[in-house]
């Protein structure tokens, strides 16, 4: 049975999951954002197989989420950096962090704290309307067909 490629569905969630939905992809993005940019360091931090890490990195580079940069010529070695697309996917990860900290951190509390550059305070991401800046969650919106909706 041939599987439908979810990235071809007329759905923004499916298209995003096609890029970052595999469990290792989000963790690779997390590590690259945190400054772990070299293959060996990523492999060591994640405890991931060489084959899986190579495949995930190749996929993220092909989809312009990461870029591969040479840092040594002898021997040839590369490191990975977030592209603008990758940085924006990290914004999605911050929303996941908030959920995980609230519902899964347990008594120990969150494993990482986030200090906001603008105010210097430890904080978390809040979803807000881009027009009125009020809180925006699933109970505050209606779903309407957009210009790219399937007919």
C-alpha positions as CSV (number, residue, x, y, z in Angstrom):
1,X,0.0,0.0,0.0
2,X,1.4,3.4,-1.0
3,X,1.3,6.1,1.7
4,X,0.0,9.6,1.0
5,X,2.8,12.1,1.5
6,X,1.3,14.5,4.0
7,X,3.3,17.5,2.7
8,X,1.1,17.4,-0.4
9,X,-2.1,17.8,1.5
10,X,-3.9,21.1,1.5
11,X,-3.2,21.7,5.2
12,X,-0.6,24.0,6.8
13,X,-0.2,21.6,9.8
14,X,0.4,18.6,7.4
15,X,2.9,20.6,5.4
16,X,4.8,21.6,8.6
17,X,4.7,18.1,10.0
18,X,6.1,16.8,6.7
19,X,9.3,18.8,7.4
20,X,9.6,18.5,11.2
21,X,7.1,15.9,12.3
22,X,9.6,13.0,12.6
23,X,10.7,12.9,16.2
24,X,14.4,13.5,15.7
25,X,13.9,16.6,13.5
26,X,12.6,18.8,16.3
27,X,15.4,17.7,18.6
28,X,18.1,18.4,16.0
29,X,16.6,21.9,15.5
30,X,16.7,22.3,19.3
31,X,20.3,21.3,19.5
32,X,21.4,23.5,16.5
33,X,19.6,26.5,18.1
34,X,21.4,25.8,21.4
35,X,24.8,25.8,19.6
36,X,25.4,22.1,19.0
37,X,26.2,22.4,15.3
38,X,28.6,19.6,14.4
39,X,27.6,16.0,13.4
40,X,29.6,14.3,16.1
41,X,28.3,16.6,18.8
42,X,24.7,16.2,17.6
43,X,25.1,12.4,17.6
44,X,26.6,12.4,21.1
45,X,24.0,14.7,22.6
46,X,21.0,12.9,21.0
47,X,22.3,9.3,21.2
48,X,21.0,8.8,17.6
49,X,22.4,6.4,15.0
50,X,24.7,7.8,12.3
51,X,22.3,6.7,9.6
52,X,19.2,8.4,11.1
53,X,21.1,11.6,11.9
54,X,22.5,11.7,8.3
55,X,19.1,11.2,6.9
56,X,17.4,13.8,9.1
57,X,20.2,16.4,8.5
58,X,20.0,15.8,4.7
59,X,16.2,16.2,4.8
60,X,16.4,19.5,6.8
61,X,19.1,20.9,4.5
62,X,17.1,19.9,1.3
63,X,14.1,21.7,2.8
64,X,16.1,24.8,3.6
65,X,15.6,24.5,7.4
66,X,19.3,24.1,8.0
67,X,22.3,25.0,5.9
68,X,25.5,23.0,5.8
69,X,28.7,25.0,6.2
70,X,32.2,23.7,5.8
71,X,34.4,24.5,8.8
72,X,37.5,22.4,7.9
73,X,39.1,21.4,4.6
74,X,41.5,18.8,5.9
75,X,39.7,16.7,6.5
76,X,36.5,18.1,5.1
77,X,34.0,18.8,7.9
78,X,30.7,20.5,8.1
79,X,28.5,22.1,10.7
80,X,24.9,23.1,10.5
81,X,23.2,26.5,11.0
82,X,19.5,27.5,11.1
83,X,18.1,29.3,8.1
84,X,15.4,31.8,8.5
85,X,12.9,29.0,7.9
86,X,14.6,27.0,10.7
87,X,14.6,29.9,13.1
88,X,10.9,30.3,12.6
89,X,10.4,26.6,13.2
90,X,12.2,27.1,16.5
91,X,9.4,29.5,17.4
92,X,7.0,26.5,17.1
93,X,9.3,24.6,19.4
94,X,8.9,27.3,22.0
95,X,5.2,26.7,22.0
96,X,5.9,23.0,22.5
97,X,8.2,23.9,25.4
98,X,5.4,25.8,27.1
99,X,3.1,22.8,26.8
100,X,5.7,20.3,28.0
101,X,6.7,22.5,30.9
102,X,3.1,22.9,32.0
103,X,1.9,19.3,31.5
104,X,5.0,17.1,31.6
105,X,7.7,18.7,33.7
106,X,6.6,17.2,37.0
107,X,7.8,18.2,40.4
108,X,11.3,18.8,39.2
109,X,10.1,21.7,37.1
110,X,11.2,22.7,33.6
111,X,14.6,21.5,32.4
112,X,15.4,24.8,30.7
113,X,14.5,28.4,31.5
114,X,14.1,31.1,28.9
115,X,15.2,34.7,29.5
116,X,13.5,37.3,27.2
117,X,16.1,39.7,25.7
118,X,13.7,42.7,25.8
119,X,12.9,42.7,29.5
120,X,15.5,40.4,31.0
121,X,12.9,38.3,32.7
122,X,12.4,34.5,32.8
123,X,9.3,33.9,30.7
124,X,7.5,31.7,28.3
125,X,5.8,32.1,24.9
126,X,2.2,33.3,24.8
127,X,0.1,33.2,21.7
128,X,-1.3,36.6,20.8
129,X,-3.4,38.0,18.0
130,X,-1.2,39.8,15.5
131,X,-3.8,42.5,15.1
132,X,-5.2,43.3,18.6
133,X,-2.4,41.6,20.6
134,X,-5.0,39.9,22.9
135,X,-4.4,36.2,23.9
136,X,-5.3,33.8,21.1
137,X,-6.0,30.2,21.7
138,X,-8.2,27.5,20.2
139,X,-11.3,28.8,22.1
140,X,-10.7,32.3,20.7
141,X,-10.9,31.7,17.0
142,X,-13.1,30.5,14.2
143,X,-11.8,28.5,11.3
144,X,-12.6,30.0,7.9
145,X,-11.5,28.9,4.4
146,X,-8.4,30.7,3.2
147,X,-7.3,31.6,-0.3
148,X,-5.3,28.3,-0.6
149,X,-8.2,26.1,0.5
150,X,-9.0,23.0,-1.5
151,X,-12.1,23.5,-3.7
